[in-house]
Amino acid sequence: MDPMGDARRILVNQDHLSTHLMAHNVGTADLKEEIAADVIDRLGGWNGTTISAKDPYALMRDCNANSRLTAQHYLWKDLLGFLVHPDIPTRADDLKVADVATGNGIWLHDFARKKPSAELHGFDISLDQVGPRPWLPSNIHMHTWNIFEEPPPQFVGYFDIVHVRLITVVVENNDPRPVLANLTKLLSPSGYLQWDEVDTISSSIKSVPLVTAGNLDELFSQLKGHDTWKYHLTEIMNQNGYTDSRLYTYEYGLDIARFWNDNYISTWKEFAESVLKTPELSRELEQKAMEEVRNGAAIMVPKLVWIGKR
């Protein structure tokens, strides 16, 4: 059996049929949805893209982006010293955990090794960066979900822990409450939310003496927002169904600054390609910024972790 071959044949036939129907003014949205569902069903939950969907993600989903996510995960883990904050109990054998905006699922894979008895679910608007379902650990389950929509009904009030990391780019109008409301719906009574972000407002550029880093500063400024909601999220959580919400701040030292810096440069390159679309200017800026990095400069960004109990 060649599942990828089946997928290609079905999708090619879909395209040919769609062209024929459009030529005769016949709508194809429902047809495409049926065929896409048939592909997924026949391939045992294959995670390849079958139909286009609105995807607000500002970065890339290619192999380089996937590698960046994996490296980024281990940098976060090294800095924090945990996957789930020690304030959150994880001893129960039947623990149910959700990872929202799961990306390539690396956080879940890491957690699964530490807690093989836990039931783990990943949610993202796209699963293009996730391995095929037959290759996933048996306790990991992946789902497509738009965080601005109601959660799937079977998962309302279901999870002991909901983890989410780096979703600043999808928070609209400097207001995290719509996102928070849907994350909260996933939690069981007395469940815990852990929300991880970066504090770009408090970020800085560090350099060794006599090294200037104006280009590196300019480059990173293109990623920085004015996400002041992060300074109020603890209060917002307490006003919206959580008790004893807390914020923890983590900062890395100069000894590992280059590792983090290059991860941010990789993030910027995805952003430049996907959003800025000024290849010549971006390439020149990157070259100048990386020269400053090699001479002794780095981007420094504090990490923020909120903990709240429902």
C-alpha positions in Angstrom: 0.0 0.0 0.0 1.3 3.5 -0.9 -0.7 6.0 1.2 1.1 9.0 -0.3 0.4 7.7 -3.8 -3.3 7.3 -2.9 -3.3 10.8 -1.6 -1.7 12.2 -4.7 -4.1 10.3 -7.0 -7.2 11.5 -5.0 -6.0 15.1 -4.9 -5.2 15.1 -8.6 -8.6 13.7 -9.4 -10.1 16.4 -7.1 -8.3 19.2 -9.0 -9.5 17.8 -12.4 -13.1 17.4 -11.2 -13.1 20.9 -9.6 -11.9 22.5 -12.8 -14.6 20.6 -14.8 -17.4 21.7 -12.3 -16.2 25.3 -12.2 -16.4 25.4 -16.0 -20.1 24.6 -15.6 -20.7 27.0 -12.7 -21.1 24.2 -10.2 -19.9 25.0 -6.6 -17.1 22.8 -5.3 -16.6 23.8 -1.7 -18.7 20.9 -0.3 -17.2 18.5 -2.8 -13.6 19.4 -1.8 -14.5 19.0 1.9 -15.9 15.5 1.3 -12.9 14.5 -0.8 -10.5 15.8 1.8 -12.3 13.9 4.6 -12.1 10.8 2.4 -8.4 11.2 2.0 -7.8 11.5 5.7 -10.1 8.6 6.5 -8.4 6.3 3.9 -4.9 7.2 5.0 -5.6 6.6 8.7 -5.4 10.3 9.7 -2.5 11.4 7.4 -1.5 14.9 8.5 -0.8 16.3 5.0 -2.6 19.4 3.7 -5.6 18.5 1.6 -7.5 21.7 1.4 -6.6 25.4 1.9 -7.6 27.0 5.2 -7.3 30.5 6.6 -4.0 30.4 8.5 -3.0 33.6 10.4 0.5 32.2 11.2 3.0 34.8 10.2 6.0 32.4 10.0 6.8 29.4 7.8 6.0 25.7 8.1 8.8 24.2 6.1 11.7 22.0 7.3 13.8 24.9 8.4 11.0 26.3 10.5 10.4 22.8 11.9 14.1 22.6 12.9 13.8 26.0 14.5 10.8 24.9 16.6 12.7 21.9 17.8 15.8 23.9 18.8 13.6 26.5 20.4 11.9 23.9 22.5 15.1 22.7 24.0 16.4 26.2 24.6 13.1 26.9 26.6 13.5 23.7 28.5 17.1 24.4 29.4 16.2 27.9 30.6 13.1 27.0 32.5 14.2 23.7 33.9 10.8 22.2 33.4 8.0 21.4 30.8 5.2 21.9 33.3 5.8 24.4 36.1 6.5 22.8 39.5 3.4 24.6 41.0 1.2 22.4 38.8 0.6 18.9 40.1 1.5 16.1 37.5 1.6 13.0 39.7 -1.8 11.5 38.6 -1.4 8.5 36.3 -4.5 9.4 34.3 -3.4 13.0 33.6 -5.1 14.7 30.6 -2.9 17.4 29.0 -3.5 19.7 26.1 -0.8 21.6 24.2 -2.4 24.4 22.2 -0.5 25.9 19.2 1.5 22.7 19.3 3.5 23.4 16.2 5.4 20.2 15.4 4.4 18.6 18.7 7.9 18.6 20.2 6.6 19.7 23.7 4.1 16.8 23.7 6.8 14.3 22.6 9.1 15.4 25.4 6.3 15.2 28.0 5.2 11.8 26.7 8.6 10.3 27.5 8.3 11.6 31.1 4.7 10.7 31.6 3.8 7.7 29.3 0.5 7.1 31.2 -0.8 10.6 30.5 -3.4 11.3 27.7 -1.9 14.0 25.5 -3.6 16.1 22.9 -2.1 18.7 20.5 -4.1 21.4 18.9 -3.1 23.8 16.1 -4.7 25.5 13.1 -2.4 23.4 10.9 -0.7 20.0 11.5 1.7 20.4 8.5 4.7 20.2 10.9 3.5 17.1 12.7 4.7 13.6 11.8 2.2 11.0 10.4 -0.3 9.7 12.9 0.9 6.1 12.7 4.3 7.3 13.9 3.1 9.2 16.9 3.4 7.8 20.4 0.2 6.0 21.3 -0.8 8.5 24.0 -0.4 11.5 21.7 -3.4 12.7 19.6 -3.4 15.7 17.2 -6.3 17.9 16.2 -6.8 20.9 14.0 -8.4 23.8 15.9 -8.7 27.5 15.4 -8.1 29.1 18.8 -10.8 31.8 18.1 -13.5 29.2 17.6 -15.3 27.1 20.2 -13.3 24.1 21.3 -14.5 20.7 20.1 -17.4 19.7 22.4 -15.8 16.5 23.5 -12.9 18.5 25.0 -14.8 21.1 26.9 -13.9 20.8 30.5 -11.7 17.8 29.7 -8.1 18.7 30.6 -6.2 18.8 33.9 -3.5 21.0 32.3 -3.6 23.3 29.2 -0.2 24.5 28.0 0.2 27.2 25.4 3.4 28.9 24.2 4.2 31.8 21.9 0.8 32.9 20.5 1.5 36.6 20.7 1.1 37.0 17.0 -2.5 35.8 17.1 -3.7 38.0 20.0 -5.8 40.7 18.4 -6.3 44.3 19.5 -3.9 43.9 22.4 -6.7 41.9 24.1 -5.9 38.3 25.2 -9.4 37.7 26.7 -11.0 36.0 23.6 -8.1 33.5 23.5 -8.1 33.1 27.2 -11.8 32.3 27.2 -11.4 29.4 24.8 -8.3 28.0 26.6 -10.3 28.1 29.8 -13.1 26.1 28.2 -10.7 23.2 27.7 -9.9 23.0 31.4 -11.7 20.8 33.9 -12.8 22.3 37.2 -9.6 22.9 39.2 -7.5 22.5 36.1 -4.3 24.5 35.4 -3.3 26.8 32.6 0.4 27.4 31.8 1.0 30.2 29.2 4.5 30.9 28.0 5.5 34.1 26.1 8.5 36.4 25.4 8.7 40.0 26.6 9.9 41.8 23.5 9.1 45.2 25.1 11.8 44.6 27.7 14.2 43.0 25.2 17.7 44.5 24.6 20.8 44.1 22.5 24.0 43.2 24.4 27.4 43.5 22.9 31.1 43.3 23.9 32.9 46.6 24.3 33.5 48.7 21.2 31.0 46.6 19.1 28.0 48.4 17.8 24.9 46.5 16.8 22.6 48.9 15.0 21.7 46.5 12.3 20.9 43.7 14.7 18.7 46.1 16.6 16.9 47.2 13.4 16.4 43.6 12.4 14.9 42.5 15.7 12.7 45.7 16.0 10.8 44.3 13.0 9.7 41.4 15.2 8.9 43.4 18.2 5.3 44.5 19.0 3.7 46.6 21.7 2.0 43.8 23.5 1.3 45.5 26.7 -1.4 43.0 27.6 1.3 40.8 28.9 1.8 43.2 31.8 -1.8 42.7 32.8 -2.4 39.1 32.1 -2.2 38.0 35.7 -4.9 40.4 36.6 -7.0 39.4 33.5 -6.7 35.7 34.5 -7.9 36.4 38.0 -10.8 38.4 36.6 -11.8 35.6 34.3 -12.2 32.4 36.4 -8.7 31.8 37.7 -7.4 31.9 41.3 -3.9 32.8 42.5 -2.5 33.5 39.1 1.2 34.1 39.0 3.8 35.4 36.6 7.4 34.0 36.5 10.1 35.7 34.6 13.2 33.9 33.3 16.3 35.5 31.7 19.2 33.7 30.0 22.9 34.6 30.5 25.5 35.8 28.0 27.0 32.3 28.0 24.1 31.0 25.9 23.1 34.3 24.3 24.4 33.3 20.9 22.1 30.2 20.8 19.0 32.2 21.5 20.2 35.0 19.2 20.4 32.7 16.2 17.0 31.2 17.0 15.6 34.7 16.8 17.4 35.4 13.6 15.9 32.3 12.1 12.5 33.5 13.3 13.0 36.8 11.6 14.1 35.2 8.4 10.8 33.3 8.3 8.9 36.5 9.0 10.8 38.4 6.4 10.0 35.8 3.7 6.4 35.4 4.7 5.4 39.0 5.6 8.0 41.6 4.6 8.7 40.2 1.2 11.7 42.4 0.5 14.3 39.8 -0.2 17.2 42.0 -1.3 16.8 44.5 1.6 16.3 41.6 4.1 19.3 39.7 2.9 21.5 42.8 3.2 20.2 43.6 6.7 20.8 39.9 7.8 24.3 40.0 6.5 25.2 43.2 8.4 23.4 42.0 11.5 25.2 38.6 11.5 28.5 40.4 11.1 27.7 42.2 14.3 26.8 38.9 16.0 30.1 37.4 15.0 31.9 40.4 16.4 30.1 40.0 19.7 26.4 41.0 19.9 23.2 39.2 20.7 19.5 39.7 21.2 18.3 39.3 24.8 14.6 38.6 25.5 13.1 37.7 28.9 10.7 34.8 29.0 7.4 34.9 30.8 5.4 32.0 32.3 1.9 32.5 33.8 0.3 29.9 36.0 -3.4 29.9 36.9 -5.8 27.5 38.5 -9.4 27.4 37.3 
